[in-house]
Amino acid sequence: LLNAPLTPNAFYRFSGFIQESPRFGNGGYELLLSPSISMFDAGIVSVGLIGPTTTASGWEPRTLDFTAPLNANQLSYIIFSPYSSGPNGAYIG
């Protein structure tokens, strides 16, 4: 849950670190904004991809720049949806 709604059409930068799973291989996260806690809400909006990872040897910095959608003031939840670049699926770690 966001502390405050995003401003429609404003620029945002999300920064953090991700680490590859030795078991599942490389991947990352799709950053979603949603009007509810559900990943299946019809109003969900994808703002971009974080990743993928390139090595299993440690934490990797990642940054995602995005412009908030026009209905951003209605999207109170931020959801990280894992994705895989390989055949073994994704792992939230």
N, C-alpha and C positions, 0 to 999 in steps of 0.2 A: 504494500500500500504506500503510495507516494505521500509525503508530508503535505504537499500542496500540488494542485493541478499544474500541468505544464501550460505554457502560454502558446496558443495556436500560432503557427507559422514562425516560431522563434527557433533559433539555432541552439542545439545542445551537444555536449560532448560527454560520452560515457567512457571511463577509463578503468582498467583493472588488470588482473593477472589471471590466466588460465593455465592448467596443466594437463597434459595428455595422459590418458589412462594407459598403463602398460598392457592391460588386458584387452581393451577395446580399440586402441589405436587413435588416430587423429580425428579431431572434430572441434566443435565449438558450440555456440549458442545463438539462436535467433532471438533478438530482443523484441518483445511484444508489449503493446499497451492495450489495456482492456478495461471496459466499464465494470467488470466483475472479476472475481477470483478464478473463474472458470476459463480454462484454455479453449473451451468449445463455444464461447460466447460469440454470437453473430457479429458483434461490434468490434471484435479484436482487430488491431492494426499492427502490422510488422513494420518496424523502423530500420531493420538491417541485421546483418550477421556479425557476430564477434568471433574471430578465429579465421581459419582453423589453426590448430596447433601444428607445429612442425617437428617436434622432437619430444621424446619421453624423458629427457634428462633434467627437466626442471620447469619452473614457472616462467611463462612468457607474457610480456606486457601486450595488451591489446587496447585499441581505442576505436570507438565508433562515433562518428559525427553524423547527426541527423537533424532534420527540420521537423518540428512537431506538426502533426496533422491538424487540419482546421478544426476538428472536434476534440482536440487534446484536453480541453477543460472538462470533458465528460469521461476521460480515460484515467481512472484513479489508480489502477493496478499496473505494475510492471512485472512481466513474466519472462523467465529465461527458459526457452525451449531448446533442449539439446539436439544437435544434429551430428551426423558422422560423415566424414569424407571417405571412409573405407567401408568394407563389406560387413563389419562386425557390430554395427549399431553404435550408439552413443552411451556415455556414462556420465551421470551427474556426480561429481566427487567433491 
